[in-house]
Amino acid sequence: MFGQSPLRYTSPISLTYCVDPDWMPYEAIRVGKHVGLSADYIHLIGKYANIQFNLIETSSWDETLALLKSGDCQVASMLNPSPERESYLAFSKPFFNAENVFVTNSDIPFVAGYGSLQSKRLGLVRNYRHQEYVERYYPELNVTLVESESAGLLALSANEIDVLVGSMLSVARHIQKFGLNELKVSGLAKPHDLLSIGLIKSQTQHLERINTAIDLITESQHVDLFRRWNQMTVVDNTDYRFFYISGAALLLFIALMAWRNFYIVRFNRTLVVKNQLLEDLKVELVEKNTQLEFLSNRDALTSLYNRYFMVQRCEQEIARLNRFKENACLVLYDIDHFKQINDTHGHSLGDKILCELAQVVAREIRQIDIMARWGGEEFLILCPQTDLVAAKALSQRIQSALAKYSFDIIGKLTCSFGIAQYADNESFISWFDRADDAMYRGKKQGRNAIVTANSAPDIVE
């Protein structure tokens, strides 16, 4: 499945690793064996980096984290970075991106974000990254901790909680597995998964070897693994021997009745299986339609929102601003000297730089902010409930993060920022043009600049 290894380190190493034992299709432990998406990635990375990964079996995610903190387990196969985890782990480059979603019963049609859940009972998986995120940024929410996503879905179905946060792939799998057809995806839950390998701090000397192996995984291999673990299969393990033996015994007493009952049972079971297959196809169709809806709003390269979605979202925000008279800002930023990067190193590296930049900036913006790739090397951030001072502080935070980050091959890069605050009754085109003019004034000032639009345009009634 994986082909020949394109890399062979001359010195093999051996590392112990732990997984989440109940997080399918990402990873799990079944009969003492590591299975799921991360098992295939560990196999690939181990082959490319000449690392022998040895599984330490755990019974819960809490036990996995405890072994990582104590150093008894050296590697976590697939997890998100977070401030608390970075105190005892170093993280590789992300090798798998995934959406997180809000799951609700049918009586909650849409969840716009954590800010809309003030009166709801929110379910979070214990010690998953979203627990740390909500405790830090939304401490006022009514949170119930569950032991796993499957336990959370069952609690949601039993009305013990109102909303559950989970990964889209595993949530869809569990909903189908348990037949929880009354549950549905009601919105995207930030932050989304940027899944990496975590190493305890005493093993960080192996991080470069693992990152090099991750870079060697081809796009087709990523796609093959996603397709393999994003498909659902119905397996019928029913043992029919009881019915055959019973039929044979009944045949001794009344052959006609026995055969009649046998065919009735067989027909009914076949009918149940066919109905279940139809339900499975229905669930899969809903899931695929949901994925298509997500993809239609996303930039294919960076996975950020695309220009079409951003224009719609800004128009909605303008309608709200004109009604409630609040502040909002647009932040438009552009990579300095990006053409030179493409001309010198090629468009493949340029595309990689755009993806890296999107990840760096995504870690700095707030949960209420919305970022999109506007086109080429230009990116646009919509900042609701934000004035010029706060928008400038956000831009400075991004600028500082870029100054600390080293990009592959080229090292450092800078961006020019243009900021415009919304003016009453202004059109989106006018609002965007003011941010665009401010950004190009920053370019003329020598780049790596943050420039705010001077004033609103005259409004012609």
Secondary structure as GFF3:
##gff-version 3
##sequence-region A 1 461
A	DSSP	beta_strand	13	18	.	.	.	ID=ss1
A	DSSP	beta_strand	22	23	.	.	.	ID=ss2
A	DSSP	beta_strand	27	30	.	.	.	ID=ss3
A	DSSP	beta_strand	33	35	.	.	.	ID=ss4
A	DSSP	alpha_helix	37	49	.	.	.	ID=ss5
A	DSSP	beta_strand	51	55	.	.	.	ID=ss6
A	DSSP	alpha_helix	61	70	.	.	.	ID=ss7
A	DSSP	beta_strand	75	79	.	.	.	ID=ss8
A	DSSP	three_ten_helix	85	87	.	.	.	ID=ss9
A	DSSP	beta_strand	89	91	.	.	.	ID=ss10
A	DSSP	beta_strand	96	98	.	.	.	ID=ss11
A	DSSP	beta_strand	100	105	.	.	.	ID=ss12
A	DSSP	three_ten_helix	114	116	.	.	.	ID=ss13
A	DSSP	beta_strand	121	125	.	.	.	ID=ss14
A	DSSP	alpha_helix	129	137	.	.	.	ID=ss15
A	DSSP	beta_strand	142	146	.	.	.	ID=ss16
A	DSSP	alpha_helix	149	157	.	.	.	ID=ss17
A	DSSP	beta_strand	163	167	.	.	.	ID=ss18
A	DSSP	alpha_helix	168	178	.	.	.	ID=ss19
A	DSSP	beta_strand	183	188	.	.	.	ID=ss20
A	DSSP	beta_strand	193	200	.	.	.	ID=ss21
A	DSSP	three_ten_helix	201	206	.	.	.	ID=ss22
A	DSSP	alpha_helix	207	215	.	.	.	ID=ss23
A	DSSP	alpha_helix	219	229	.	.	.	ID=ss24
A	DSSP	alpha_helix	241	296	.	.	.	ID=ss25
A	DSSP	alpha_helix	307	324	.	.	.	ID=ss26
A	DSSP	beta_strand	328	335	.	.	.	ID=ss27
A	DSSP	alpha_helix	338	345	.	.	.	ID=ss28
A	DSSP	alpha_helix	347	362	.	.	.	ID=ss29
A	DSSP	beta_strand	370	375	.	.	.	ID=ss30
A	DSSP	beta_strand	378	384	.	.	.	ID=ss31
A	DSSP	alpha_helix	388	404	.	.	.	ID=ss32
A	DSSP	beta_strand	415	421	.	.	.	ID=ss33
A	DSSP	alpha_helix	428	444	.	.	.	ID=ss34
A	DSSP	beta_strand	450	452	.	.	.	ID=ss35
###
